[in-house]
Amino acid sequence: MRIFVVFFLFSIIGSNIILAQDHNVNQKIDSLIKIVNVVDAYQDKGEKEMLLICTEIYYQSKEAGYKKGMLKALVSFGRIYTLNMQNNGSNYQEGLDKISEGLLLAEELEDYESQAYLLYYKSLSLSNIQYKDQAIELLDKALILSDKILDNNKKYKVRASIYKGYFTIYFRSKSNQTAIKYAKLIHDEAQKISEKDPEKPGFLLSGVLGLGNVYLLEKKYDEAEKYLKNAEFLQMKMKNQRYLVVIYINLAYIREMQNRNKEAIDYNLEAIYFIKKYNTPSYLPAVYYSLAEVYAKNQDYKNEALYLKKNKSLTDSLNAAEKKAIRDTAKRLISEKKSYFPEILYYTLSGLFVLICSVAIALFIRKKKIPAKIKQEIVSDNNSNKAPETITRVVNLKDNEPTAKELEELYQLAFENNLAFIQKFRYHFPIFYKNITTTYPNWTSNELEVCLLLKLNFSTKEIAQITNSSIRSIESKKYRIRKKMEIPSQQDISVWLNNSPF
């Protein structure tokens, strides 16, 4: 009997020790969860450390059988990978895998808040690779789930996040009025969040910045500046100021449109500072392009060429990495034969710039309206063996009339394959350039360059030398240009370009 009592007592003590140990493990995991959930944790610790902490939370929770901890880790993974996709265009596959695992666990635990957030992250991931309808469908599901969240403050934050998802999709597709609607809903929902909640300023900022971006797209510059300045004010009071990148890019654009070029340069340089500080390099090509155009307007062609070179170098690098990540993910999704991933989209995927609200970038890759002047004809000889300054050609000029020296500079830039050539050409031939790029919008960069050189009466051999291509390659491009522009086969392309209505 005594032995039984002793055994019983030891069993109780042992069970209590195990429960205490489990409780201690869970407490340790919960403390790590609090670390990753701090508002500025990602910025303070960086992506690498955050992923390490989430990995520790996940595997400790799995070992302890603590499903709540596993779920919180997967939600954090989803948030981190989604942000990583927006900044760097990578980790699509790993991010989607973590989100999918999290959704299954959230459904099992009936954790509606986590489900809604994971659906929101998955929606952003899909919208980044241009699955708009599927992304909206996920947001619709998340919005329905948000009604089941009992804690009102958490409900307001979830809904504000979901509205941000809708806004991003409609803003990218230039559905401006719908985007305005959701920007206002973000702001309205953010107003309901507790004043003590550290996330409230961020949600308020999203609504105000969204409105500024839409009005900018609609060319309502005064209205846009009002909201952007408000957004700047909110950001200045926050520790994490990464959205100053978008704010300053857009303010630079407004100043450029107002011909306040010095302020445009200053805002762009501010944007570069914050791009480097917050490691968001996908914005740099747009800023470099904008600076090149402002310097061109100031006739500072040295700095224009410098920033065009930076733009091209970085764009090529980002596009190559991003295109590979997107295609790898698309292949995987298609191979799984999921009904909501139509295969046809795989073949249309291309390199994307992916920071939320990235239409701000697209605004800079644009055509400038430069006042046109009446031009006269200038006559010169065509001799490809002579130096550029002695080449004479017959070119019909109907835009800004260049002087002989300016035309000489244009030829020189062409022969040097200088990146400033196209910008200089656009200045002297704005009507021609605008007409061919709007009437025939699907140009490759190489085809367009060949077309501009043909307009200037360069020979096939010269164009091959300038572009470092074979004569056969240039002939192939000329064939595609002739077909695209429906130029009669008996007509010389250069003659047609100079005598056409363009």
Phi, psi and omega in degrees: 000318180297321180298320180297318180296315181298315179299318180298316180295317179296325179296317179296315181298316180297317179298318179295322179296315180297317179297320179295319179295316178300318180297319179295319178298314180297322178296319179297318179296316180298325179292325177291323178298320179298324180297313183285342181270357176298140187309312185258022184300316182301316181289320183290319187261335182087160185299316185299312181293322179297319178294323178296317179296316180297321178297318178296316178301314185298310186284327174295319179294319180296317179295323182274355183070026184264089187294328178299318179295319177301316182296315180298323178296317181293323176297317179294319175303315180302316180296315183294314182292326177295317177296322179296320177299318183292323184277320190237352179066032181227178178061030177300312186296311182296319179299313180295325178297314180296318181297317180297318177298318180296322180296320178296318181290321179296321178294319179297319182273357183055042177265094187289327178297311180296320177302313182297316179296317181296321176296322178297315179295320179294322177300314178299319180299317181288322179294330177296331178252025166072030171261072187297310184298318180293324179295317179296320179300319179294321178294322177301317179295319180297321180295321177296317180296328183299333178295339182271355180282122187282323180285113185299320182296318177295322179299316181298319181291320178297315181294320178298320178296316180298318178296328175297321178297313177300314182303313182303315182296312183287330177293317180296326181272007176061031172272078194299316183294322177292322178297318178299317179304313183285330175297319178292325177293323175301312182296317180297317181291322179296326179297333182280341182294143181305140179298335181279348183283122183293346180275348185302312181303324180295320178291320176299319179299318181301318180294314182293316180295322178300315179296319178300318181294319181294314181295330175294317179298327179275004179064027173266077193294322180295316179295318180297316182297324179301312181288324180293322176294323176297318178296319178299318179300315179296318181295323182297337181269356182257151180291313179272114187246031185295335181284354173297336177303305182295319181301313183287327175300316182288322177294325176298319179297316179299315181296323178295319178294333179270006182059030174259073194294323180297317178293325178297316178297315181299316179295321178296321179293324174297319179299317179300319179302314182284331174299315180289322181296320184254012172052057177238068188294343182295345177276340188299317181304320180294319180293317179298318180296318179297316178298320179300318182290322178294316178296326177296319178296330178274002182060031175262081189286339177295310178290328177299312181296323180300312184282333173294321178295317178297318180300311183295315182300313183287321179299315179300317181295312181294318182297320181296314181293317184291319181300319179296316181297316182294316182292322178299317180292317180299320178299316181296315181297319180292321181297334178283351178056044177277135187297334184271013174236082181301134186296329185301332183291334181302320185284349179256000181290142176218175180299135185238150165267124192235055164264131180311140185068033185285357173301337175304325178291314185301333181298336183271340179269080193218175177257134181270145176265108180247130183307133182267146175244161176284133181247158177248173178276140170242146186240134175209164181278159177248113180217102187288346183274350181269164178293157184307322184290342181257358180290136176238138185219163174256112181229129179273108184258121182240008181246230178287121184285115177279151173285170179301322180292319180294322178292323177298318179296323180295316177297320181297316178298321179296312181296330179276357185053041182282136181298339180283353183302310184296320178298318179293320178299316181299326180292316184277337181231055184297322181292312179301312184297314181297317183295317183286330181277339176267323179288323179234080191286339188269058179273143162275159182298324181290318178297318181296317179298317179297319180299318180294321179292323176295323176302326180272010175068028172287144180281167179301317181297317180297317181296321177298319179294316182297317185267003180057045181237169175278157178299322179298320179296319180292321177298322178296319178293321177298322178298316180293324177295316180300318181291316181299317185266002178056046179276128181305143185296331181277353185265133174293132185297316181298317179296316181298317181296326182275344180250359181284170178299345179294000000 
